Amino acid sequence: MHRLPCPHCQFDLEVSPAKAGGEIDCPECCRSVSVPKLGELRRLPLFDQVDASASPESAAQVTRDGSPFFILLAVIAAGLLAAAAYSAIRYALITVPIDTEGHIAQYEEIYPTLSSAELIREWEAITKTDLDLPAPYRYHTMNSDKKAWGRNAAGLGLAGLVSLMIAVVTNRRGR
């Protein structure tokens, strides 16, 4: 079967060599189309072949759909979104048991229950050592780790979405 474009609506008609020199009706526009003679009909492309020179739009479509730029951006977007999901999971898994206000509240509960001798020993321990801690309390480091994972998740997610949008927009412009 050969491909014959309808002269009225450009619909591709399937024409067999038996119809050469006759007329057929276009199923798209319902108008009569004259089929060329057998010699001219054989020069037309076969219906199941894609002829890039006959349809430059379809050839451009084939090359742009799988463009390396689109694929690269899509892979980058997938990697960024996967990293964002990992960071979000890490953020969600960190539970900070207490904050500074809770820590102070614990001491406010404990101090009234201590004896005078225990309070004096606590005071001596505080005056012997510097008030600056050599390392922050564990809940401080946990809280800063949680905030860092949250910032990472938000930044990576945003970068992944932006690169995905750029990939989609460039792919659509190429069509």
C-alpha positions in Angstrom: 0.0 0.0 0.0 1.2 3.5 -0.9 0.8 6.8 0.9 -1.1 9.4 -1.0 -1.8 12.7 0.7 -5.3 14.0 0.0 -5.0 17.3 -2.0 -7.9 18.8 0.0 -7.1 18.0 3.6 -3.6 16.4 3.5 -4.9 13.2 5.2 -2.6 10.3 4.3 -4.6 7.8 2.2 -3.7 4.1 1.9 -3.8 3.3 -1.8 -3.2 -0.2 -3.3 -1.7 -0.5 -6.8 -5.0 -1.9 -8.0 -6.6 1.5 -7.6 -4.0 3.2 -9.9 -5.5 5.5 -12.4 -8.9 5.5 -10.6 -10.6 7.6 -7.9 -11.1 7.0 -4.2 -13.0 8.9 -1.5 -11.1 10.5 1.3 -12.5 9.3 4.7 -11.5 12.5 6.4 -13.0 15.2 4.1 -15.3 12.8 2.0 -14.1 14.3 -1.2 -13.0 12.5 -4.3 -9.3 12.0 -4.9 -7.8 10.9 -8.2 -5.2 8.2 -7.8 -2.1 8.6 -10.1 -1.2 6.0 -12.6 0.9 2.9 -11.6 4.3 4.5 -12.5 3.7 7.6 -10.4 2.0 5.6 -7.6 5.1 3.4 -7.2 7.2 6.6 -6.6 5.1 7.4 -3.5 6.3 6.1 -0.2 4.9 2.9 1.3 2.3 3.5 4.0 4.2 1.7 6.7 7.4 3.6 6.1 8.3 6.9 7.6 9.7 9.3 5.0 11.5 12.2 6.7 11.7 14.2 3.5 7.9 13.9 2.9 7.0 15.0 6.4 9.6 17.3 8.0 7.3 17.8 11.1 7.2 14.1 11.9 10.9 13.7 11.4 11.5 16.7 13.8 9.1 15.1 16.3 11.0 11.8 16.3 14.3 13.5 17.0 13.1 16.0 19.6 11.1 13.6 21.7 14.2 11.8 22.8 16.5 14.8 22.8 19.6 14.3 25.0 18.9 17.7 26.7 15.5 16.6 27.8 16.7 13.2 29.0 19.6 14.8 30.9 17.3 17.3 32.6 14.8 14.5 33.4 17.5 12.4 35.0 18.8 15.3 37.0 15.3 16.1 38.2 14.7 12.5 39.2 18.0 12.4 41.1 17.2 15.7 42.9 13.7 14.6 43.8 15.1 11.3 45.1 17.6 13.1 47.2 14.9 15.5 48.5 12.7 12.5 49.5 15.7 11.0 51.3 16.3 14.2 53.2 12.6 14.6 54.0 12.6 11.0 55.5 15.7 11.8 57.5 14.0 15.0 58.7 10.9 13.1 59.7 12.8 10.4 61.6 14.7 12.8 63.9 12.6 13.5 67.0 14.1 16.0 69.4 13.1 14.9 72.9 13.3 18.3 74.6 14.0 22.0 73.9 15.7 24.7 76.0 12.5 25.7 77.8 11.8 22.0 78.7 15.3 21.6 79.9 15.0 24.7 82.2 11.6 23.4 83.4 13.2 20.1 84.4 15.7 21.9 86.6 12.9 24.1 88.1 11.1 20.9 89.0 14.3 19.2 90.5 15.8 22.1 92.5 12.9 22.5 95.0 13.1 18.8 95.8 16.9 18.9 96.6 18.2 19.2 100.1 20.3 22.2 101.2 23.5 20.1 101.0 22.7 18.9 97.5 22.1 22.5 96.4 25.4 23.6 97.9 27.3 20.8 96.1 25.5 21.8 92.8 26.6 25.4 93.4 30.2 24.4 94.1 30.2 22.3 90.9 28.9 25.2 88.9 31.5 27.6 90.3 34.4 25.2 89.8 33.6 24.6 86.1 33.0 27.3 83.6 29.4 27.9 82.6 30.3 27.5 79.0 29.8 23.9 78.0 32.6 22.1 76.1 29.9 20.8 73.7 26.3 21.7 73.2 23.6 19.6 74.8 22.5 16.6 72.7 19.1 18.1 72.0 20.8 21.2 70.5 22.7 19.1 68.0 19.7 17.0 67.2 17.6 20.1 66.6 20.3 21.6 64.3 20.6 18.3 62.4 16.8 18.2 61.9 16.7 21.8 60.6 19.6 21.0 58.2 17.8 17.9 56.8 14.6 20.1 56.4 16.5 22.8 54.5 18.2 20.1 52.3 14.8 18.5 51.5 13.2 21.9 50.6 16.2 23.0 48.5 16.6 19.7 46.6 12.9 19.4 46.1 12.7 22.9 44.7 15.7 22.3 42.4 14.2 19.0 41.2 10.9 20.6 40.4 12.5 23.5 38.6 14.7 21.2 36.4 11.7 19.0 35.7 9.7 22.1 34.6 12.5 23.2 32.4 12.8 19.8 30.8 9.1 19.7 30.1 9.0 23.3 28.7 12.0 22.7 26.4 10.6 19.4 25.2 7.2 21.1 24.3 9.0 24.0 22.6 10.9 21.4 20.5 7.6 20.0 19.2 
